[in-house]
Amino acid sequence: MRRKTDHARQRQLRRDQTEAERVLWQHLRDRRLLGWKFRRQHRIGPYFADFVCVEGCLIVELDGSQHLTQQRHDDARMRFLETQGFRVLRFWNDDVLRDTEAVLATIAIALAPHPPSAPSPRRRGEGKSEAVIAPFSLRSGEKERAKP
């Protein structure tokens, strides 16, 4: 069950996002990545995931330098999220800022085995009628940037 403090924490995390989170969110929001629905700062158990695609059972985490000193905590968190049925991709903030296209390509490849479901139909007059899909390209010879 969601508590009031959970909602306040989610709002604070969304408001205080890093520059890398802002950049990536612009590409993931509104089903812009090949029709996949992502949520940001979504609670799963005791943790808040940076970005979650529930349909594709995928979590995308962005790490800054603070994660160099909390490896044990990150490993325990990742093990928990995997027991909940999610795959976890981790990227450094610098990778998102320097090579956003490669990060998006890696996310798309991770989602490839699971085709997205169609967005819910909207009633007449409610918002946009079609999902927006932002194009990206995978450069030949590009290596994955996700951490193992």
N, C-alpha and C positions, 0 to 999 in steps of 0.2 A: 504494500500500500504506500502511496506517495504521501509524504508529510509536507507540512507547510515549509519547514526548513529546507527540504529537498528542492522545492520549487524556487525558493529564494536563492539557494546556492547555484542552481542552473542559470537563473537570470544573471547572477553576478559573474559567473564564468563566461557567459555569452557577451556580457558587457565589457569584460576585461580581457578579451582575446588578444593574442599576439598578432603581429603583422602577418606571419605565416598562416595562422588560422584564418584571418580575414581574407587573404588571397585564395586559399584553398576553398573556403566556403563559397566564394563567388562562382567557383566552377562546379560545386557539388549541389548547391541549392536549387530548388524548383525543378528537380529532375533533369538538370542540365548535362549530366554525364550519362549519355546513352539511355536516358529514361529511368535511371535508378533513383529511388527516393532515399535521401540521407537526412539524418537528424544530427544536430550538434549538441554537445554537452548533455548527452542522454545517459540517464542513470541505469546501470546494470548491477544489481546487487549493491554492495557497498561502494562501488566506483562510478565515476562519471567518465564516459568515453568521449573523446574529442569529436569524432564523427562516426556514426553508425548507419549501416545499411541493413536494416532488419531483414528484408526480403532475401538478401544475398548472404546473410550471416557473416558480415564483414565489419570490422572495426578498424578505423584509421586513426592512429595516434601520431601526434607531432611532438618531437622532443627538442628541448633547448639544452643548454649546457648544464642546467641543474640535474638532468637525468644521468650525468656521468657519475654523480655521487650517490644515487639512489637505485643502483642496479638491482639489488636484492628485492627491494619493494616492487620495482617494475616487473621483475620475473614472477613474483608471487601474484601480482595483479593479472599478468598475462595468463598464467596457469588457470586462475579462477575464470577469466573470460572464456578461455578455451573449453572449460568444463561446462559452460553455459551454451556451447555449440557455435561459438564465434571463432573466426580466423582473425588474427590481428596483424595488421601491417603497421610498421613504425618507420617514420621518416624524420630526418633532422630538419629543423626549421630552415636552415640554410639551403638545403636541397629543394625545398618547396619554393623558396624565393628565387633561387638561381635557375632551376630547371623544372618549372611547373608542369610542362608538357610531359616530361618523363615520369613524374609522380602520377599524373592523371592516367598515363598509359599503363603503369604498373597496377593501379587500382582497377582499371578496366579489365586488364588481363586476369586479375584475381576474381573478378565477377563473371568472367566469360562462361564458366560452366553452368551458371544459373541465369537464364533469361529473365528480365524484369517483367513484372505483371503490368498490365495496362493501368494508367491512373484512373481513379474513380470518376465516373461520369459526373459532370456538373449540371445543375439545373440551368435553364435559360437565364441569361443575364448575370450569372455568377462568374466573375473573373475571366481569365483567358480560357479559350476553348481547346488549346493544344499545348502539349508539353514542349518545353524549349530544350533542345539538345545542342550543346555547344560542341563544335568539332575540335579535334586535336589530332596530332599526327605522331606516329612513333618513328623516330629517325632510325635508319638502318644502322645496325651495330650498337644501338643504345643499350646500356646495361641497366639492370634494375638497381634502384637506389634504396630499396627497403632493406632494413637491417634484418639479419637472420633471426 
